[in-house]
């Protein structure tokens, strides 16, 4: 998965999900790439000072949509 980013236990408050990807190619375990900068308000890419990490998505999921749905459900129930 490229750089050795830190794995976080959960998405910190105020952080944003950029993408969900399988942890291994063709696998059913998924992770979310999260950043502390709102991707909708940045001008040209992420600022040099942003922080990022991976958050594992609980369960096994056959598709990106299923992984996104599980992530949304998990984050909605913690508020």
N, C-alpha and C positions, 0 to 999 in steps of 0.2 A: 504494500500500500504506500510506497514512497517513503517520505520522511517519517522519522520516528516521532509522531505526535503523541502527546499524553492521552491516556484513556481516562475518561471522567466517569464517575458513578452515575451521574445524571446531568441533564442540561442545566447549567447555572442560570439563575434568574437574569433576564436581560440579554441572554445569548440567543443566537439565531441558527437555524439549521440551513446549511447550504445544499446538502445532497445526502442521499442514502445510497450506500453501495454494499454489495456482498463482501463479507470479510475475506472470503476466498473465492476465486473465480468459479462460478457454477455452484456455489454453496447456498445453503438456506439460512445461514447466520448472517445478519446484516448489521452495519454500523452507520451512524450518522456523523457527518463532518459538521462541526459547530464552530461558530466564531462569535466574538464579543462585539462585533460591529454590524449594524443593520445593513444588509446588502442593498436594500431599497434606497438608502440615503447617501451612499457613497458616490463620489463623482467618477473617478477613473480607477477602478480596482480597489482592492483593500489597502488601507493605510499601512505604512511600514510597522506601526506599533501594535497592530491587532494581535489578539491571542486566539488560538484555535485548539481543538482537541477532537477526539473520537468518543462517541457514546454508543455502547452496544445496545441494540434493540432486542428486547426480550422475546424469546420464542424463535421458531423456525418459520421462514416465510418463503414462498415459492416465487414471488414477484416483488418488484420495486413498489408497486401500489400497495400490496399487502403490508410491506415493511413500513411505508409511510403511514398507513392507517393505524398500525400498531403503535407507532411512535406518537402520533397525534392523540390516540386514546390514552396512552400512558402519561403524557404531559398534561392532558386536560383533567385527569383525575387527581393530580397532585396540588391543584390550586384551591 
